Amino acid sequence: MRVQGKYDAKTFLDAKVFLAEQMTRTQGLRLKRLSEEAYQPAQYNRDLSSNEAARRIQELEAEIELANSF
């Protein structure tokens, strides 16, 4: 028996892939804290992918480290 409608297998797989690509809660909390510390609140966005969040976290950490070296 196959289920028809909005809960078919393709929709389920699409949702699973989407959730796998979203940033994690830990990444979100860290990115929010770092963006506030660096006075760049626009760097935080709840809808970022995990890869984009990781990239922004790395950039903000480097920027904060550079600012603290002065």
C-alpha positions in Angstrom: 0.0 0.0 0.0 1.4 3.4 -1.0 0.6 6.6 0.8 -0.5 9.4 -1.4 -0.5 13.1 -0.7 1.9 15.4 1.1 3.5 12.6 3.1 4.9 10.5 0.3 8.5 9.2 0.2 10.0 12.0 -1.9 8.6 14.7 0.4 10.0 12.8 3.4 13.5 12.4 1.8 13.5 16.1 0.7 12.7 17.1 4.3 15.4 14.8 5.7 18.0 16.3 3.4 16.9 19.8 4.2 17.2 19.1 8.0 20.6 17.5 7.5 21.9 20.6 5.7 20.6 23.1 8.3 23.1 24.4 10.9 23.0 22.7 14.2 21.7 24.3 17.4 25.3 24.4 18.7 26.5 26.2 15.6 23.6 28.6 15.8 24.3 29.5 19.4 28.0 29.9 18.7 27.5 32.0 15.6 25.0 34.3 17.4 27.5 34.9 20.3 30.4 35.5 18.0 28.5 37.8 15.7 27.5 39.9 18.7 31.0 39.9 20.1 32.4 41.1 16.7 29.7 43.7 16.4 28.4 42.1 13.2 24.9 40.9 14.1 24.0 40.5 10.4 26.4 37.5 10.2 23.8 35.5 12.2 20.9 34.1 10.3 18.7 31.2 11.5 18.3 29.7 8.0 22.0 29.1 7.2 23.3 25.7 6.1 25.7 23.9 8.3 28.6 24.6 5.9 27.8 28.3 5.7 27.5 28.5 9.5 30.9 26.8 9.9 32.5 29.2 7.4 31.1 32.2 9.2 32.1 30.9 12.6 35.7 30.4 11.4 35.8 33.9 9.9 34.5 35.6 13.0 36.8 33.7 15.3 39.8 34.8 13.1 38.6 38.4 13.1 38.1 38.4 16.9 41.5 36.8 17.4 43.1 39.5 15.2 41.3 42.3 17.1 42.5 40.9 20.4 46.1 40.8 19.3 46.4 44.6 19.2 
